Amino acid sequence: MKSLELQENLKKFSCIDKCPIRNVIAQFSGKWQMLVLCVLAENGKTRFNAIGKAIPDISPKVLADTLKNLEADGYVIRKMYAEIPPKVEYSLSELGQSLMEVIGNLINWATSHYKEIEANRKSNKR
């Protein structure tokens, strides 16, 4: 019985089209996505260059791609103003704001445990 239950549980991860981890969580849990979401959550409407300054080690191309992906999934809203030069602002959508409520718990956990994790890393270096 346990073996059958285990097989059923593992199936949900192997079905590429229906796996929430592959199709939802992985889209915002990469190296830059969560940082971009955090910048937008803290600052509200934010221009591209301001996001880049807040995350100085992200290249403009990677930032642009990250924003496009977050927008495509509905976490970010891109608003372009008809001005010369063009003005574009990014902000969190309602979906992005609801995601940040969940990510906020992870951020709080990481902040609370960072020193412990850092010490573990130092003591376990090979």
C-alpha positions in Angstrom: 0.0 0.0 0.0 2.8 2.4 0.9 4.6 1.7 -2.4 1.5 2.5 -4.4 1.0 5.7 -2.5 4.6 6.7 -3.0 4.3 6.0 -6.8 1.2 8.2 -7.0 2.9 11.0 -5.1 5.9 10.8 -7.4 3.7 10.9 -10.5 2.6 14.5 -9.8 6.2 15.6 -10.2 6.9 13.6 -13.3 3.9 14.9 -15.3 5.5 17.9 -16.8 2.3 19.6 -17.9 0.6 19.4 -14.5 3.4 19.7 -12.0 3.0 22.9 -10.0 6.7 23.0 -9.0 7.8 22.9 -12.7 5.2 25.2 -14.0 4.6 27.7 -11.3 7.2 27.7 -8.5 10.2 27.3 -10.8 9.2 30.3 -12.8 9.7 32.7 -9.9 12.3 30.9 -7.8 15.3 31.4 -10.1 18.3 33.6 -9.3 16.7 36.9 -10.3 12.9 36.6 -10.3 12.4 36.7 -6.6 14.8 39.7 -6.2 13.0 41.6 -8.9 9.6 40.8 -7.3 11.0 42.0 -3.9 12.3 45.3 -5.5 8.8 45.9 -7.0 7.1 45.0 -3.7 9.2 47.4 -1.7 9.1 50.3 -4.2 5.7 50.0 -6.0 5.9 51.4 -9.6 9.5 51.2 -10.6 11.4 52.0 -13.8 13.8 49.6 -15.5 17.0 51.5 -14.6 15.9 51.7 -10.9 15.4 48.0 -10.8 18.8 47.5 -12.3 20.4 49.9 -9.8 18.7 48.0 -6.9 20.2 44.7 -8.3 23.6 45.9 -9.6 24.9 42.4 -10.6 22.0 41.7 -13.1 22.7 42.5 -16.7 20.2 44.6 -18.6 19.4 41.7 -21.0 18.8 39.3 -18.1 16.7 41.9 -16.3 14.6 42.5 -19.5 14.1 38.8 -19.9 13.2 38.3 -16.3 10.6 41.1 -16.4 9.1 39.7 -19.6 8.7 36.3 -18.1 7.2 37.7 -14.9 4.8 39.8 -17.0 3.9 36.8 -19.2 3.0 34.8 -16.0 0.9 37.7 -14.7 3.0 38.7 -11.7 4.2 42.0 -13.1 2.4 44.8 -14.9 4.3 46.8 -17.5 2.9 50.3 -18.2 4.2 52.4 -21.0 3.6 56.1 -21.1 3.3 58.0 -24.5 6.1 60.4 -23.8 9.4 61.2 -25.5 11.6 59.6 -24.4 9.3 56.7 -23.6 8.6 56.1 -20.0 8.0 52.5 -18.8 7.1 51.5 -15.2 6.8 48.1 -13.7 4.7 47.1 -10.7 3.2 44.0 -9.1 -0.1 42.8 -10.3 -2.7 41.5 -7.8 -1.3 38.0 -8.5 2.2 39.2 -7.8 1.1 40.9 -4.6 -0.5 37.7 -3.4 2.7 35.8 -4.2 4.7 38.3 -2.2 2.5 37.5 0.9 3.8 33.9 0.6 7.4 34.9 -0.3 7.4 37.3 2.7 7.3 34.3 5.0 10.3 32.8 3.2 12.2 36.1 3.4 11.4 36.3 7.2 12.6 32.8 7.6 15.8 33.4 5.6 16.5 36.6 7.6 16.0 34.8 10.9 18.2 31.8 10.0 20.8 33.5 7.8 23.6 33.6 10.4 23.0 29.9 11.3 23.1 28.9 7.6 26.2 31.0 7.0 28.0 29.3 9.9 27.0 25.9 8.7 28.4 26.7 5.2 31.7 27.9 6.8 32.0 24.8 9.0 31.2 22.4 6.2 33.6 23.7 3.5 35.8 21.1 2.1 
